[in-house]
Amino acid sequence: MTPQELRAFCLGFNAAVEEFPFTPETSVFKVLGKMFALSALDAEPLTVNLKCEPELAVRLRAEHPAIRPGWHMNKRHWNTVTVSELPDELVRELVEDSYDLVVAGLPRAERLRLDRP
């Protein structure tokens, strides 16, 4: 997956936006103000920080050397994923899971806003 494909995939989710609150090089993808992905898209290798259920995070780290505890993040809830070392399909699943976890944590009224066209 290329940096452009990762950006497009993240922005393809309902109400997803890209912001740069830390540095101009660090893309932060949010849904209704809550971060679900963070990446320096021009970095080599390309990595992305993604939210993950704690039990699954531990299992993924054990199965894939390209998935590590989240750099500069709460390591219980975030993974750093080296995109080029994993199949695109798995990266997409991990991004989608991160988005879904963040949406699930939003107040009900905000979740309902996402369901409207």
C-alpha positions as CSV (number, residue, x, y, z in Angstrom):
1,M,0.0,0.0,0.0
2,T,1.4,3.4,-1.0
3,P,1.1,6.5,1.1
4,Q,-1.5,7.9,-1.3
5,E,-3.5,4.7,-1.0
6,L,-3.4,4.8,2.8
7,R,-4.5,8.4,2.8
8,A,-7.4,7.7,0.4
9,F,-8.5,4.7,2.4
10,C,-8.5,6.6,5.7
11,L,-10.4,9.5,4.1
12,G,-12.9,7.1,2.6
13,F,-14.7,6.6,5.9
14,N,-17.8,8.5,6.8
15,A,-16.9,11.9,8.3
16,A,-13.1,11.2,8.2
17,V,-10.8,14.2,8.0
18,E,-7.0,14.7,7.8
19,E,-5.4,17.2,10.1
20,F,-1.9,18.2,11.0
21,P,-1.9,19.1,14.8
22,F,1.6,18.0,15.5
23,T,3.8,18.7,12.5
24,P,3.2,19.4,8.8
25,E,4.6,16.0,8.0
26,T,2.3,14.0,10.4
27,S,-1.2,13.2,9.1
28,V,-3.8,12.6,11.8
29,F,-7.0,11.0,10.6
30,K,-10.0,11.8,12.7
31,V,-13.7,11.1,12.9
32,L,-15.7,13.7,14.6
33,G,-12.6,15.1,16.3
34,K,-11.3,11.7,17.5
35,M,-8.1,10.2,16.1
36,F,-8.2,6.8,14.5
37,A,-4.9,6.8,12.5
38,L,-1.6,8.7,12.6
39,S,1.2,8.5,10.0
40,A,4.1,10.4,8.6
41,L,3.1,9.5,5.0
42,D,6.5,10.5,3.5
43,A,8.5,8.3,6.0
44,E,10.5,5.2,5.0
45,P,9.3,2.7,5.9
46,L,5.7,3.8,5.9
47,T,4.1,3.2,9.3
48,V,0.7,4.0,10.8
49,N,-0.5,4.1,14.4
50,L,-3.9,2.5,14.8
51,K,-6.2,1.9,17.7
52,C,-6.8,-1.7,18.6
53,E,-8.6,-3.8,21.3
54,P,-5.9,-4.6,23.9
55,E,-6.3,-8.4,23.7
56,L,-6.1,-8.3,19.9
57,A,-3.2,-5.9,20.0
58,V,-1.1,-8.4,22.0
59,R,-2.1,-11.3,19.6
60,L,-1.3,-9.3,16.5
61,R,2.1,-8.3,17.9
62,A,3.0,-11.9,18.6
63,E,1.9,-13.0,15.1
64,H,3.4,-10.1,13.0
65,P,6.9,-8.6,13.7
66,A,5.6,-5.6,11.6
67,I,3.1,-4.8,14.3
68,R,4.6,-3.2,17.5
69,P,3.3,-1.3,20.5
70,G,2.2,2.2,19.5
71,W,5.1,4.6,19.2
72,H,4.3,7.7,21.4
73,M,0.9,6.3,22.1
74,N,-0.9,4.3,24.9
75,K,0.7,1.0,24.2
76,R,-2.2,-1.0,25.5
77,H,-4.6,0.5,23.0
78,W,-2.4,1.5,20.0
79,N,-0.2,-0.4,17.5
80,T,2.4,0.9,15.1
81,V,2.1,-1.0,11.9
82,T,4.8,-1.1,9.2
83,V,2.6,-1.0,6.1
84,S,5.1,-2.4,3.6
85,E,5.7,-5.5,5.6
86,L,2.0,-6.6,5.7
87,P,-0.5,-7.6,3.0
88,D,-2.7,-4.6,1.9
89,E,-5.8,-6.5,3.0
90,L,-4.6,-6.8,6.6
91,V,-3.6,-3.2,6.7
92,R,-7.1,-2.2,5.5
93,E,-8.7,-4.4,8.1
94,L,-6.6,-2.9,10.9
95,V,-7.4,0.7,9.7
96,E,-11.1,-0.2,9.5
97,D,-11.0,-1.8,13.0
98,S,-9.4,1.4,14.4
99,Y,-12.1,3.6,12.8
100,D,-14.8,1.3,14.1
101,L,-13.4,1.3,17.7
102,V,-13.2,5.1,17.7
103,V,-16.8,5.4,16.4
104,A,-18.0,2.9,19.0
105,G,-16.6,5.1,21.7
106,L,-18.4,8.3,20.5
107,P,-21.6,9.4,22.3
108,R,-24.7,7.9,20.8
109,A,-25.9,11.2,19.4
110,E,-22.7,11.6,17.4
111,R,-22.8,8.0,16.2
112,L,-26.3,8.7,14.9
113,R,-25.0,11.7,13.0
114,L,-22.7,9.4,11.1
115,D,-25.5,7.3,10.0
116,R,-27.4,10.1,8.2
117,P,-26.6,10.9,4.6
